[in-house]
Amino acid sequence: MLLDPLEHEIAQRLADAGDRGRSSGFVAPDREFAAGLRDRLVSMAPDREAAPSRKRQREPRDREPRVSVAWSLPSFFRVPRLLPVAVAVVLLLAGVVAARELYVAIGNRPEATPVASVAAVVPSESASFAEPSLDASLSPGLEPTVEPAALHAGETAKPTAKPTAKPTSEPTAVPTPAIAVLTLSATGCDGGVLLDWSQYIGEAFNHYTTLRNTSASIPMAYPPQGGAVDPGGTYTTNVGQTSAFDTPPSTGVTYYYRSMAFNADDGVIGASAVTSAVAGPVASLGSLTVGPDVNPADTLMTWTQYAGAGDCFTWYKLVYSATDSSPSYFTGATLLTAIPSQGAGSYTATAGDIPSGDTHFRVQVIRATALGLFLVAESDPAFYTVP
């Protein structure tokens, strides 16, 4: 038997529902339940015989009437009905995303650092604002904000200028004391260079030293620099000893000198200008004559006077030795006498001044300084048998 179109559609949907139930694992309703459900649905359908539509009346009798259903699943997915649902879904997703971002932002917000609070005070004509108190528990690393001073009623708050950080001043360099000026005279003599400088006047004195160079470049420093050397014999810690000598390596060559005063750290505290001098070889006085005087027991010695510069003369030294054929004051010969007059040219030794016997004699010109002696000239050795 042919079913009514509506009944046919209901049966078809029930069959589809059963298939879906079986495929999804649910238990299919039994036949009795399906028949009852169909009867209920049919009873709810409108009476098509009582109120046939005009469209159905115009249909030919031999054609089966079309069933009009108010809602169906395929019609729901048409564009005019699907668009509002799609828009609603998009808005819902956007709201969820925005809510999540807001939650993350609130969750990552750093905790607020407590700041100083000021108790509110109602101003009046007779009362002024209380002095604000700063919370002592401010977070380290944050500078406390200075609140404006209390205002009387009717006054207008004036912005307080933020103090400008003052830069830390660099320590002032202690100026190096000025180097005292010394004078230096360098005199070229036979046998060496006589050095004579002025005394240092001031504090922190420790010693003097004079440097030598073959050029005029002698830096004021110690150890010596720029080719300068310390010749030795000029060092003294006595501030009053201001003369010395130098016997340079070569004679007839110009040498340059600078005398300096130093403190205990070898810092220069006084210095002279650079000056030069030329040393000559030790001069010869020629032959020395030794023999008996008017009294034969006495011994008379005569020599040629020293003709060099008077600044290079201090004494004639008469020396003798019974064993050394070339006696010298600097090698341990016996000193007979010292004559401070450059014009002298003879000397008489009385009996008993010199031991009897074969004796070697010599006269020498010596220049004395505060720091030593140097030989300027000398005679040839002379031999005589003392009575």
C-alpha positions in Angstrom: 0.0 0.0 0.0 1.2 3.5 -0.8 1.9 5.8 2.1 0.9 9.4 2.4 3.9 11.6 1.6 4.1 12.9 5.2 3.9 9.4 6.6 6.5 8.4 4.1 8.8 11.2 5.2 8.3 10.4 8.9 9.0 6.8 8.3 12.2 7.7 6.4 13.4 9.9 9.2 12.7 7.2 11.8 14.7 4.7 9.7 17.6 7.2 9.4 17.5 7.8 13.1 17.7 4.1 13.7 20.6 3.8 11.4 22.4 6.6 13.2 21.6 5.1 16.6 23.0 1.7 15.5 26.1 3.2 14.0 26.8 5.3 17.2 26.3 2.4 19.5 22.9 3.3 20.9 20.1 0.7 21.2 17.4 1.2 18.4 13.9 1.7 19.6 11.6 -1.3 19.1 8.9 -1.4 16.5 6.1 -0.7 19.0 7.8 2.6 20.0 8.3 3.6 16.4 4.6 3.0 15.5 3.5 5.0 18.5 5.8 7.8 17.7 4.5 7.9 14.1 0.9 8.0 15.2 1.6 10.9 17.5 3.3 12.8 14.8 0.5 12.1 12.3 -2.1 13.3 14.8 -0.2 16.6 15.2 -0.1 17.3 11.4 -2.7 19.7 10.1 -5.9 18.3 8.4 -5.0 18.5 4.7 -8.4 17.2 3.6 -10.3 19.9 5.5 -8.3 22.8 4.3 -6.6 22.1 1.0 -4.3 24.8 -0.4 -5.1 26.6 -3.6 -2.0 25.4 -5.0 -2.9 21.8 -4.3 -6.4 22.3 -5.8 -4.9 23.5 -9.0 -2.7 20.5 -9.3 -3.9 17.8 -11.6 -5.7 14.9 -10.0 -3.4 12.3 -11.4 -0.3 14.0 -9.7 0.5 13.4 -6.1 0.3 16.5 -3.9 3.6 18.1 -2.6 4.2 18.2 1.1 5.3 21.6 2.5 7.5 21.3 5.6 8.0 24.4 7.7 11.7 23.6 8.7 14.3 21.1 7.6 18.0 20.5 8.2 19.1 21.3 4.6 17.1 24.6 4.7 18.9 25.6 7.9 22.3 25.7 6.1 21.2 28.1 3.4 23.3 31.3 3.4 20.5 33.7 4.7 20.1 31.6 7.8 23.7 30.6 8.3 25.2 34.1 8.1 23.9 35.3 11.6 25.1 32.2 13.2 28.5 32.5 11.7 28.8 36.2 12.8 27.7 35.2 16.4 30.3 32.4 16.5 33.1 34.9 15.3 32.0 37.4 18.0 32.0 34.7 20.6 35.5 33.6 19.7 36.8 37.2 19.6 35.3 37.7 23.1 37.0 34.6 24.4 40.4 35.7 23.0 40.0 39.2 24.4 39.1 37.8 27.8 42.1 35.6 27.8 44.5 38.4 26.9 43.0 40.6 29.6 43.5 37.8 32.1 47.1 37.3 31.1 47.8 41.0 31.3 46.3 41.3 34.7 48.2 38.2 35.9 51.6 39.6 34.7 51.1 43.1 36.1 53.9 43.9 38.6 52.9 44.4 42.1 52.5 48.0 43.0 55.3 49.4 45.2 53.9 51.0 48.3 54.4 54.8 48.4 54.2 57.2 51.2 50.7 58.2 52.1 49.6 61.5 53.5 46.6 61.7 55.8 43.9 64.0 54.5 43.3 67.0 56.6 40.5 69.5 56.1 42.0 73.0 55.9 40.5 75.8 57.9 41.4 79.4 58.7 43.0 78.4 62.0 44.6 75.1 61.1 47.2 74.1 58.5 47.9 70.8 56.9 49.8 68.3 58.9 53.4 67.6 57.9 53.3 64.6 55.6 55.2 61.5 56.8 57.2 59.3 54.5 56.8 55.6 54.9 60.2 54.2 56.0 59.6 51.0 54.1 59.9 52.3 50.6 61.2 49.8 48.2 65.0 49.9 47.7 66.1 51.5 44.5 63.2 54.1 44.5 63.9 57.6 45.6 61.3 58.9 48.0 59.2 61.7 46.5 59.3 64.9 48.5 55.7 66.1 49.1 55.0 69.8 49.0 55.2 71.7 52.3 52.0 72.2 54.3 49.7 75.0 53.0 47.5 77.4 54.9 44.0 78.1 53.8 43.8 80.1 50.7 47.4 79.4 49.6 48.2 77.9 46.3 50.7 75.1 46.1 53.9 76.0 44.3 56.0 73.3 42.7 59.1 72.5 44.6 62.2 72.5 42.4 63.8 69.1 42.2 67.4 69.3 43.6 70.0 69.0 40.9 72.6 66.3 41.7 76.0 67.9 42.3 78.8 66.2 40.5 81.5 64.8 42.7 84.5 67.0 42.4 87.7 65.3 41.4 90.5 65.5 43.9 92.7 68.5 43.3 96.2 67.5 42.2 98.8 68.6 44.6 101.2 70.8 42.7 104.7 69.6 42.4 107.0 71.9 44.4 109.1 74.2 42.2 112.6 73.0 41.6 115.1 75.2 43.2 117.8 76.8 41.0 121.4 75.9 41.7 124.5 77.3 40.1 127.3 75.2 38.8 130.8 76.0 37.7 132.8 73.3 35.9 136.5 74.2 35.6 138.7 72.2 33.3 142.0 71.5 35.1 145.1 69.4 34.4 144.1 66.0 35.5 140.3 66.5 35.8 137.3 68.8 36.0 136.6 70.8 39.1 132.8 71.0 40.0 131.5 73.6 42.4 127.8 74.3 42.9 125.6 76.4 45.2 124.1 75.1 48.3 120.4 73.9 48.3 118.2 76.0 50.5 114.9 74.3 51.4 113.2 71.3 52.9 113.3 67.6 52.0 117.0 67.5 51.0 118.5 64.1 51.0 121.6 64.2 48.7 123.5 65.8 45.8 124.6 64.1 42.6 126.2 65.5 39.4 125.6 63.8 36.1 127.8 63.9 33.0 127.0 63.5 29.3 128.8 64.0 26.0 125.9 66.2 24.8 124.1 69.1 26.5 121.0 66.9 27.1 120.9 66.0 30.8 117.3 65.4 31.9 116.4 66.4 35.5 115.8 62.8 36.7 117.4 59.8 38.4 118.4 57.2 37.2 120.1 59.1 34.5 118.4 59.5 31.1 119.2 60.6 27.6 122.7 59.2 27.6 123.8 60.9 30.9 125.8 58.9 33.4 126.6 59.2 37.1 130.4 59.5 37.1 130.7 58.7 40.8 132.4 60.8 43.4 129.7 63.5 43.5 127.2 61.9 45.8 126.8 63.4 49.2 124.1 63.7 51.9 125.8 66.7 53.5 124.0 69.8 52.3 127.1 71.9 53.0 129.4 69.8 50.8 129.1 71.6 47.4 132.3 70.7 45.5 133.7 67.6 43.8 135.7 66.6 40.8 135.5 64.4 37.8 138.2 62.6 35.9 136.5 62.0 32.5 137.5 59.1 30.3 139.2 61.2 27.8 141.2 64.4 28.0 140.8 67.3 25.5 137.1 66.4 25.0 134.2 68.6 26.0 131.9 67.1 28.6 128.6 68.5 30.0 127.5 68.5 33.6 124.4 69.2 35.7 124.4 69.2 39.5 121.1 68.3 41.2 119.6 68.1 44.7 117.3 65.1 45.4 114.8 64.1 48.1 114.7 60.6 49.6 112.7 59.2 46.7 115.3 60.5 44.1 112.9 63.3 43.2 114.7 66.4 41.9 114.2 69.3 44.2 117.0 71.5 42.9 119.0 71.6 39.7 121.6 73.7 37.9 121.8 74.6 34.3 124.0 72.4 32.1 127.6 73.6 31.8 130.6 72.2 30.1 134.4 71.8 30.7 137.5 70.2 29.1 139.9 68.3 31.2 143.7 68.1 30.4 146.2 65.5 31.3 148.2 65.6 34.5 150.8 68.3 34.1 154.6 67.7 34.5 156.8 69.9 36.8 159.9 68.4 35.3 162.9 67.3 37.3 163.0 67.4 41.1 166.4 68.2 42.6 167.3 66.7 46.0 170.7 67.2 47.8 172.4 68.6 50.9 171.7 72.1 52.1 174.2 74.5 53.6 174.2 72.3 56.6 175.1 68.9 55.1 172.8 67.1 57.5 169.9 68.9 56.0 168.2 67.9 52.7 167.3 70.5 50.1 164.6 69.9 47.4 163.9 72.3 44.5 161.3 72.1 41.6 159.6 74.1 38.9 156.5 76.0 40.1 153.1 75.0 38.8 152.1 77.4 36.0 148.4 76.2 35.7 145.3 78.0 36.9 145.2 79.0 40.5 141.7 77.4 40.8 143.2 74.1 40.2 145.9 74.4 42.9 145.5 73.5 46.6 148.9 72.2 47.7 152.3 71.0 46.8 152.7 67.6 48.4 156.3 66.4 49.0 156.5 62.6 49.5 159.2 60.0 49.8 159.6 56.2 49.9 162.5 53.9 50.6 161.0 51.1 48.5 158.8 52.7 45.8 160.8 54.3 43.0 157.7 56.2 41.9 156.3 57.5 45.1 152.9 59.1 45.2 150.6 60.6 47.8 147.7 58.5 46.4 149.6 55.2 46.6 150.8 55.4 50.2 154.1 57.2 50.0 155.1 59.1 53.2 154.2 62.7 53.3 157.0 65.0 54.1 155.1 68.3 53.9 152.3 70.1 52.2 152.9 73.6 50.9 149.8 75.7 50.2 151.6 78.4 48.2 151.6 77.9 44.5 154.7 80.2 44.2 156.9 78.0 46.3 159.7 76.2 44.5 161.9 74.7 47.2 161.9 73.1 50.6 164.6 72.1 53.2 164.2 69.1 55.4 166.3 69.3 58.6 168.3 66.4 59.9 166.1 63.7 61.4 163.0 64.6 59.3 163.8 61.9 56.8 165.3 58.5 57.8 168.9 58.0 56.7 169.4 55.8 53.7 168.5 55.5 50.0 165.3 57.4 49.4 163.0 58.2 46.4 161.4 61.7 46.4 158.6 63.4 44.4 156.6 66.6 44.5 152.9 66.7 43.4 150.3 69.4 42.8 146.9 68.4 44.3 143.5 70.0 44.1 141.2 69.4 47.1 137.4 69.4 47.0 134.8 68.7 49.6 134.4 65.2 48.2 138.0 64.3 47.5 141.4 65.1 46.0 142.7 64.8 42.5 146.2 65.0 41.0 146.9 68.1 38.9 150.7 67.9 38.3 153.8 66.2 39.5 157.5 66.1 39.1 159.7 63.3 38.0 160.9 61.0 40.8 164.3 61.8 42.4 166.8 59.5 44.2 169.0 60.7 47.2 170.8 59.0 50.0 169.9 60.8 53.2 172.9 61.3 55.6 
